[in-house]
Amino acid sequence: MEKRILDADTNVCCFSRKLLANSGGLNIVRRINDSGVDVKFLDGTRDIWCRDYMPIQITEDTYIGYEYTPDYLDTQYNLTYQTNPARINRTLELDVKQTGIILDGGNVVKTSKGIIMVDKVFNENCHIPKEKLINRLEKYFGCEIIFLPWDKEEKYGHADGIVREISDGHVLMTNYHQYDRTYADKFIKILSSHFDVDVLDYNVKSRCRYNWCYINFLRIGNKVFIPQLTWEDYSDPKDAACSPEANHFKGKGKWSHSRIEEDNLALTQFRTLMPECEIIPVSCPQIVEDGGALNCISWNIKR
């Protein structure tokens, strides 16, 4: 059987071209590109959150598609920004197997032991009997699906905001216990039956409300890009005159150079838990304030 592609196998990072004109995106792209990653851009997108609508790579030549009609796109405003992935797939000449299942890529966390998914997928596909839906998901993805309960306080229901695999059979969970201990305990109980589990934790006097973001890291091969809430500008001063985008985002919003305590604590934990990887901090507070982080705005594949 052909090897399943995990984040550690990927070598290309794609972003929506719209990112260059949104939420400090040029700063993020520059940081990742300067770290030696092959960066490409997707045309024809309507928003920056390309993880949610782009197909999921299973093997080098196999991509799984789905119906990107999640319930959080329930207003005319949101529907205006709904991307049609089929148009992008055609431009990229991808061979995509369509499942007909309502899903979004932020709720698909690939691991060496299967795919982790929040069971919100059952609500969105209530027209399909539960067992039939599970069978279809396992058939298309070619592995076991590990379901976590949906915390309805979190409308997106994305698994990539809860847990990620950091090495074979070893997952890292976000600091959910500092928000909701009951759900955190449920997640750990389920995950522990499949993986070794570590949990991010931040012992700080004044907690930042966005410190959930670090689990939404981006991994390309052995490079792991960790979101940072402290604003830092990666632009070359020589570019300022010719780069209106760089000027537009410099110091934008309420974010400043004041250090967010959790940034360094997160980096220390990742460097301890993933010693074989290069851990690279990436400033992205504006993206986080909009509800996502580095995994949400990227689509990493092996080409």
C-alpha positions, 0 to 999 in steps of 0.5 A: 500500500502506498505510504500516506502523506503526513505533515512531516512528509510535505515539502510545499506550502500553499497560501491563498493569494488574498493573504498578501492583502490581509491581516499581516499576510505578507509578513507571514509569507516572508518569514516562511519563505525565508526559512527555506520552504517552497511557497506557492499561491492559490488563485481563485480563492475568496478568503484566506482560510485555504485549509478548510476548502482545499482537498486532503492529500492522502498519497502523493497522487491521491486527494480527497475532496468534500462538500465545503458547505459547513454550517458556519457559512450560514449568512449571505455575508459568509456565503459571499466569501465561500470558495469553490475548490473545484475551480482551484483543483482544475487549475492545479491539475489535481486528481481529486476523489469526491466524497459528497460528504460535508466537511472542512479540512480544519476538522481533519488531523492526519496522524500515523494511526488514523485521522482525528475528527470532531464529531460535528461531522455527524450533525452536518451530515445528518442525512447519512446514517452514522455508521454509513458515514463512518464507513464512507469516511474510513473507505475514502481516507483509508484509515480509522477515524478517531472522533472527539466530541464537539464542544458547541461553544466552539462553532467551527468544530475543528480538530486542528484547534485541539490536537496535532501529532508531533511524532509517530503515535504521540500527540500534543493537545492544546491548553483546553483544560484552562478553558473547559476541564470537562471537555479536556478530560474527554479529549484526553481519555479518547486520545490516550487509547490511541496515542501518547498524549502531552498537553500544552500549559501556560503558568502565567499571571495574566493569561492572553485570551488567544493562547489557544493558537499555538496548537494551530502550527504549520509543519513542512518536513522537519520545519515547524512554524509556531504562531506568535502573538507578539507583533514582529516585522520580518520585512527588509527595510529596503523593501518599504518604499516598494512594498505597500503591503508591508507598510500597510500591516506594520504595527497594524491594530492593537498589537505591539512589540510588547512580549506576550508571555505565552509565546516563549512558553509555547516555544520552549514546550515545542522545542522540548517535545520536538527536538528533531525539528526546527522550531520557527516562531512566526508573528501572526496576531492579526490572523489569530484575532480573526479566528485561526492561525498558521495551519488554517491559512495554509495548505501543505502537500508533497509534490 
